[in-house]
Amino acid sequence: MVSRVIPVDDFDLVIFGGSGDLAKRKILPGLYRRFVAGQMPETARIIGAARSDYSDDDYRQVAREAVEEHVSEVDQEVLSAFLGQIHYLAIDAKGDKGWSELRDLIRFEVINAFYFSVAPSLFGDLAERLHSNKIADKNSRVVVEKPFGRDLETAQALNETLAAHFKERQIYRIDHYLGKETVQNLMAVRFGNVLFEPLWKTHYIDHIQITVAEEIGVEGRGEYYDKSGAMRDMVQNHMMQLLCLIAMEPPSVFGSDAVRDEKLKVIRALQPVSNHEIVRGQYDGGEGLTSYREDVDNPRSHTESFIALKVHCANWRWAGVPFYLRTGKRLKARSSEITVVFKDLAHSIFEGDEARHRNILSIRLQPNEGMDLQVTIKEPGPGGMRLIDVPLDMTFADALGPDNDEIPDAYERLIMDVIRGNQTLFMRGDEVEAAWAWTDPIIEGWQERGDVPKPYDSCSAGPEDAMMLMHRDGRRWRDIKG
């Protein structure tokens, strides 16, 4: 199946932090794939900007190595053409070096986008210099990476910093989870199928599970992670956004502000989470594996590498429907999944075990993006009415054919949305602040109580207490499968 590729208008994209890890792992490879797909105009330009004193050719070599490492199939002739659209400037975010050269290089007659692939502490310096050097104008766009603060106070300060130089319509807060094909398909499934939307409410849904499990530990992010933990690193942003897309009311139109207005209503409807509805964990070592505390080099760390929560949304649609969220590192498999468990039939004509069957919609974000719907059928063969559950499977790699590389990576999709001026899949400032306003009291609560994370075995499903969070409600977590 061949996807439709719609070219974008001509643009200059400046990547501040252009020699950093994110640029090399995601941004440059993603732009190359869009170039291969024919989505980038031949006149579009990518300008790397960082402290390193590279020449254009030096930076093109950095980009070449990044593409060759992170793209499975590379056409060298096409890659050379792509590299011809790349430039580089050495820039001092806190000084004057490079800014006049950037002003001379930028084409003001095309779309200008500035990607802040740097620490949030530099956002203000970059924004100030873009304006004082008359590089950014009212039509420019700026892309900022998480973390969007570490609490409500810092998030508000960050929003104020950006707002001093850019309108909200110019700011693109990027969360790569929202660029995943399956996440967007969640909206298509909900709002494009009469089969689901009438059932998407408390009358028919028993509960919803959201799992984001990782096999790896904190790896090289120990210093950052030990100051953040799973709640700040995953729940406040990625998982919050998934919850919003599941729980929001149908927007009046599929437009950026209409969608984000409905997401904001969900966040503001979330109830406070009580102590007994939270489980925090920290992975132990195992055979040949280090523990969390060893990985962060902090033998007394009380930061969680795992968290599970039971969350309620106080509105008519979701009254009485719990949302169970869990995320953690060094678990048994890498898996991100949303599970919608429908209620039992009001009355079953079958008896005994044959009556105990439920419809379950499973939405897989990674790996093997796709969806399946568990339905009940009669087991083939003689011997009476024996019922079994079978999945109606739609794995995207199978459903869309062998050319699975045509499914864009989340970053490349979102970057093209920036060029188009489409903010639908980007977080708005009031969304960020509302999410922190809900998150902060939860964190403050366990800090005041002096709670210590529960240890759990590496390569497991997490702490036993997380299992009990579901078991005492007569429910079970879905098995974590890679």
C-alpha positions in Angstrom: 0.0 0.0 0.0 1.5 3.3 -1.1 1.0 6.3 1.2 0.2 9.7 -0.1 3.1 12.1 0.5 2.1 15.8 0.4 5.1 18.1 -0.1 5.5 21.0 2.3 6.3 24.6 1.3 9.9 25.8 1.1 11.6 26.3 4.5 14.7 27.0 6.5 15.0 24.8 9.6 17.6 25.9 12.2 18.6 23.1 14.7 20.1 24.6 17.8 22.1 21.8 19.4 22.6 20.5 15.9 25.6 18.4 16.9 23.8 16.8 19.9 22.5 13.3 20.5 18.8 14.1 19.6 19.8 15.7 16.3 21.9 12.8 15.3 19.5 10.0 16.5 16.2 11.5 15.4 16.1 14.9 13.7 18.6 14.4 10.9 17.7 10.8 10.1 14.0 11.8 10.1 14.6 14.7 7.7 16.5 12.4 5.4 13.6 10.0 5.3 11.2 12.8 4.4 13.7 13.9 1.7 13.7 10.3 0.3 9.9 10.3 0.4 9.8 13.5 -1.8 8.2 15.6 0.9 11.1 18.2 1.3 11.5 20.8 -1.5 14.8 20.7 -3.2 15.4 24.3 -2.1 14.7 23.6 1.6 17.7 24.1 3.9 18.7 22.6 7.2 21.1 24.7 9.3 22.9 23.1 12.2 23.9 25.5 15.0 26.0 24.7 18.0 29.2 25.7 19.8 31.5 23.4 17.8 33.6 25.1 15.2 32.6 22.9 12.3 32.7 23.9 8.6 29.7 23.0 6.4 31.6 20.0 5.2 32.4 18.9 8.8 28.8 19.0 9.7 27.7 17.3 6.6 30.0 14.4 7.6 28.3 14.4 11.1 24.9 14.2 9.3 26.1 11.5 6.9 27.3 9.3 9.8 24.0 9.9 11.7 21.9 8.9 8.7 24.0 5.8 8.0 23.8 4.7 11.6 20.1 5.3 12.2 18.5 4.6 8.8 18.3 1.0 7.6 18.6 1.5 3.9 20.6 4.5 2.6 20.9 5.4 -1.1 24.3 7.2 -1.3 23.4 9.3 -4.3 20.2 10.5 -2.6 22.1 11.0 0.7 24.6 13.2 -1.1 21.8 15.3 -2.5 20.2 15.6 1.0 23.6 16.7 2.5 23.8 19.4 -0.1 20.9 21.1 1.6 22.7 21.2 5.0 24.6 24.1 6.4 26.3 24.9 9.7 27.0 27.9 11.9 29.0 28.0 15.1 26.8 30.0 17.6 27.1 31.1 21.2 23.6 30.9 22.8 24.7 33.3 25.5 27.0 35.6 23.5 27.2 37.3 20.1 29.1 34.8 18.1 27.4 33.6 15.0 24.1 35.6 15.2 24.8 38.1 12.5 25.9 35.3 10.2 22.7 33.4 10.9 20.7 36.6 10.0 22.5 36.8 6.7 22.0 33.1 5.9 18.2 32.9 6.7 15.8 33.4 3.9 13.0 35.6 5.2 10.7 34.9 2.2 10.2 31.2 3.2 9.0 29.4 6.3 11.5 29.8 9.2 11.5 27.2 12.0 13.9 27.1 15.0 14.3 23.8 16.8 15.6 24.2 20.4 17.3 20.9 20.8 19.1 22.2 23.9 18.6 22.4 27.6 15.5 24.4 28.7 17.9 26.8 30.5 19.0 28.1 27.1 15.5 28.7 25.7 15.4 32.3 27.0 18.8 33.1 25.6 18.0 31.7 22.2 14.6 33.4 22.0 16.1 36.8 23.1 18.9 36.6 20.5 16.6 35.6 17.7 14.6 38.7 18.3 17.4 41.2 19.2 19.2 40.2 16.0 15.9 40.5 14.0 16.1 36.9 12.9 12.7 35.7 14.2 9.5 37.5 13.2 5.7 37.1 13.8 5.6 34.2 11.3 8.5 32.2 12.7 8.0 28.9 14.5 9.9 27.5 17.4 10.1 23.9 18.5 10.9 23.0 22.1 11.7 19.7 23.7 10.6 18.3 27.0 11.1 18.6 29.9 8.6 21.5 30.0 9.6 22.4 33.5 9.9 20.1 36.5 6.9 21.4 38.4 4.1 24.0 37.9 6.3 26.9 39.0 9.1 26.2 36.5 6.6 25.3 33.7 4.9 28.7 34.2 8.3 30.4 34.1 9.3 28.6 31.0 6.0 29.5 29.3 6.5 33.2 30.3 10.0 33.1 28.8 8.7 31.8 25.5 5.7 34.1 25.5 8.0 37.2 25.9 9.1 36.6 22.3 6.6 34.3 20.6 2.9 34.0 20.4 1.3 30.7 21.5 0.5 29.9 17.8 4.3 30.0 17.1 5.3 27.6 19.8 5.5 23.8 19.2 6.1 21.8 22.3 7.0 18.4 20.9 6.1 15.1 22.5 7.1 12.3 20.1 4.5 10.0 21.5 1.8 12.1 19.8 3.5 11.5 16.5 3.2 7.8 16.6 1.0 6.3 13.9 -1.0 4.3 16.5 -1.7 7.3 18.7 -3.2 9.1 15.8 -5.1 6.0 14.8 -6.6 6.1 18.3 -8.5 9.3 17.2 -9.4 7.7 13.9 -10.8 4.6 15.6 -12.7 6.6 18.2 -14.2 9.3 16.0 -14.3 7.6 12.6 -16.2 4.4 13.4 -19.8 4.1 14.5 -18.7 0.8 16.0 -16.8 2.4 18.9 -17.8 6.0 19.6 -21.3 5.1 21.0 -19.7 2.5 23.3 -16.9 4.9 24.5 -18.4 5.6 28.0 -19.0 4.4 31.4 -22.1 2.3 30.4 -19.9 -0.1 28.3 -16.3 0.2 29.5 -15.1 -1.5 32.7 -11.7 0.0 32.9 -8.7 1.2 30.8 -5.0 0.3 31.2 -2.1 2.3 29.9 1.3 0.6 30.0 4.7 2.0 28.9 7.3 -0.6 29.8 11.0 -0.5 29.0 13.6 -3.2 29.1 16.5 -0.9 29.6 17.5 0.8 32.8 18.4 4.5 33.0 21.5 3.9 30.9 23.4 7.1 30.5 20.7 9.3 31.8 21.3 8.6 35.5 22.0 12.2 36.6 18.9 13.6 34.9 16.7 10.6 35.8 17.5 10.6 39.5 16.2 14.2 39.7 13.0 13.4 37.8 11.8 9.8 38.2 9.1 8.0 36.3 6.4 10.4 37.4 8.0 13.5 35.9 9.7 11.7 33.0 6.8 9.7 31.7 3.4 10.2 33.5 3.2 14.0 33.5 3.7 14.2 29.7 3.6 11.1 27.5 1.1 9.1 29.5 -1.0 12.1 30.3 -1.3 12.8 26.6 -2.4 9.2 25.9 -5.0 9.4 28.6 -6.3 12.7 27.2 -6.7 11.2 23.7 -8.6 8.2 25.1 -10.8 10.2 27.4 -11.5 13.5 25.6 -14.9 14.4 24.2 -15.3 14.6 20.4 -13.9 18.0 19.2 -16.2 20.1 17.0 -13.6 19.8 14.2 -10.3 18.1 13.8 -8.3 21.3 14.4 -5.4 22.2 16.7 -7.3 24.3 19.2 -10.5 22.2 19.1 -8.5 19.1 20.0 -6.4 20.7 22.6 -9.4 22.3 24.3 -10.9 18.9 24.8 -7.6 17.5 26.1 -7.4 20.3 28.6 -10.9 19.5 29.9 -9.8 16.0 30.6 -6.7 17.1 32.6 -8.8 19.5 34.7 -11.3 16.7 35.4 -8.7 14.3 36.9 -9.3 13.7 40.5 -6.5 13.8 43.2 -4.9 10.4 43.6 -4.9 9.0 47.1 -1.9 7.3 48.7 -3.3 3.7 48.4 -3.8 4.3 44.6 -0.1 4.8 44.0 2.7 2.3 43.8 6.3 3.4 43.3 9.2 1.0 42.6 12.9 0.8 42.0 14.7 -2.0 40.1 17.2 -4.3 41.8 20.1 -5.8 40.0 20.1 -9.3 38.7 22.5 -11.7 37.1 24.9 -9.5 35.2 22.7 -6.5 35.8 23.2 -3.4 37.9 20.6 -1.9 40.3 19.0 1.4 39.8 21.1 2.9 42.7 24.2 1.7 41.0 23.1 3.1 37.7 22.5 6.6 39.1 25.5 6.3 41.5 23.3 7.2 44.5 23.2 4.5 47.1 20.4 6.3 49.0 18.2 7.3 46.1 14.4 7.3 46.7 13.6 8.1 43.1 11.1 5.8 41.4 12.0 3.9 38.2 8.5 2.4 38.2 5.1 3.9 39.0 1.6 2.6 38.8 -1.5 4.8 39.6 -5.3 4.4 39.6 -6.8 7.5 38.2 -10.4 8.8 37.9 -11.8 11.3 35.6 -14.7 13.2 37.2 -17.2 13.8 34.3 -20.3 12.1 33.0 -18.6 10.0 30.3 -16.1 8.4 32.7 -17.9 8.3 36.1 -16.9 5.0 37.8 -14.4 3.9 35.1 -10.8 3.6 36.6 -7.8 4.3 34.4 -4.8 2.2 35.5 -1.4 3.7 34.5 2.0 2.0 34.9 5.4 2.7 33.5 8.8 1.5 34.5 12.4 0.7 33.5 14.2 -2.7 33.5 10.9 -4.6 33.0 10.4 -7.9 31.3 9.9 -6.5 27.8 9.7 -3.2 25.8 6.0 -2.6 25.3 3.6 0.4 25.1 0.0 -0.5 25.0 -3.4 1.0 25.7 -6.1 -1.6 26.7 -9.8 -0.8 26.7 -11.7 -3.6 28.6 -15.4 -3.6 28.0 -18.0 -4.7 30.5 -19.6 -8.1 30.7 -22.9 -8.5 28.9 -25.9 -7.4 31.1 -27.2 -10.9 30.6 -25.5 -13.9 29.1 -27.4 -16.8 27.7 -24.4 -19.0 28.3 -23.6 -20.7 31.7 -20.5 -21.3 33.8 -17.1 -20.5 32.2 -18.7 -20.0 28.8 -20.3 -16.8 30.2 -17.0 -15.3 31.3 -15.8 -13.6 28.1 -15.1 -9.9 27.5 -14.3 -7.7 24.5 -10.9 -6.1 24.8 -9.5 -3.5 22.5 -5.7 -3.5 22.5 -3.8 -0.6 21.0 0.0 -1.3 20.6 2.3 1.7 20.4 5.5 -0.2 20.4 6.8 -2.6 19.2 4.8 -3.8 16.2 2.4 -0.9 16.1 -1.2 -1.9 15.6 -4.5 -2.8 17.2 -6.5 -5.9 17.9 -10.0 -6.4 19.2 -10.7 -9.5 21.2 -14.1 -11.0 20.3 -15.9 -14.2 21.4 -16.7 -16.9 19.0 -17.6 -20.6 19.1 -14.6 -22.9 19.1 -14.7 -24.9 15.9 -15.7 -28.6 16.1 -18.3 -30.8 17.7 -19.0 -31.0 21.4 -21.4 -28.3 22.2 -21.2 -24.5 22.5 -17.6 -24.0 23.7 -16.6 -20.3 23.5 -13.1 -18.9 22.9 -11.7 -15.4 22.5 -9.9 -14.6 19.3 -8.3 -11.3 18.1 -9.3 -9.4 15.1 -5.7 -8.2 14.4 -4.5 -5.2 12.5 -0.8 -5.0 12.8 0.2 -2.1 10.6 3.2 -3.8 9.1 0.9 -6.5 7.8 -2.1 -4.4 7.0 -0.2 -1.8 5.0 2.0 -4.2 3.1 5.8 -4.8 2.9 6.7 -1.2 2.5 6.6 -0.5 6.2 9.3 2.1 5.9 6.7 4.4 4.5 5.2 4.8 8.0 7.1 7.9 9.2 8.9 8.0 12.5 7.2 10.2 15.0 9.8 12.9 14.8 9.8 13.3 11.1 6.0 13.5 11.1 6.0 16.2 13.8 8.7 18.2 12.1 6.7 18.3 8.9 3.7 19.4 10.9 5.7 22.3 12.2 6.5 23.4 8.6 2.8 23.1 7.8 1.8 25.2 10.8 -0.3 22.4 12.2 -0.2 22.4 16.0 -2.8 19.6 16.6 -0.2 17.1 17.9 1.7 19.6 20.0 1.0 20.5 23.6 -0.3 24.0 24.4 1.0 26.0 27.3 -2.2 25.7 29.4 -2.1 21.9 28.9 1.4 21.7 30.3 0.5 23.9 33.3 -2.7 21.9 34.0 -0.8 18.6 33.9 1.8 19.9 36.5 -1.0 21.3 38.7 -2.4 17.7 38.9 1.1 16.1 39.2 2.7 18.3 41.8 0.4 17.3 44.8 1.0 13.6 44.1 4.8 14.1 44.3 4.6 16.4 47.3 2.4 13.9 49.0 4.9 11.0 48.9 7.8 13.4 49.7 6.0 14.6 52.8 5.2 11.0 53.9 8.8 9.9 53.3 7.6 7.1 51.1 10.3 4.8 49.8 10.0 3.0 46.4 9.4 -0.8 46.6 12.2 -2.9 45.2 11.4 -5.1 42.2 13.4 -7.7 40.3 14.9 -6.6 37.0 13.2 -8.2 34.0 10.0 -8.6 35.9 6.6 -6.9 35.6 7.3 -4.5 38.5 6.6 -4.5 42.2 4.1 -7.0 43.7 2.2 -4.1 45.1 1.4 -2.9 41.6 -0.3 -6.3 41.0 -2.4 -5.8 44.1 -3.5 -2.3 42.8 -5.5 -4.3 40.3 -6.2 -7.5 42.2 -8.1 -5.8 45.0 -10.5 -4.4 42.4 -11.0 -7.9 40.9 -8.9 -7.0 37.8 -5.6 -8.0 36.3 -2.9 -6.2 34.4 -2.4 -7.3 30.9 0.8 -9.3 30.5 3.8 -7.2 29.3 4.8 -8.7 26.0 7.5 -7.4 23.6 
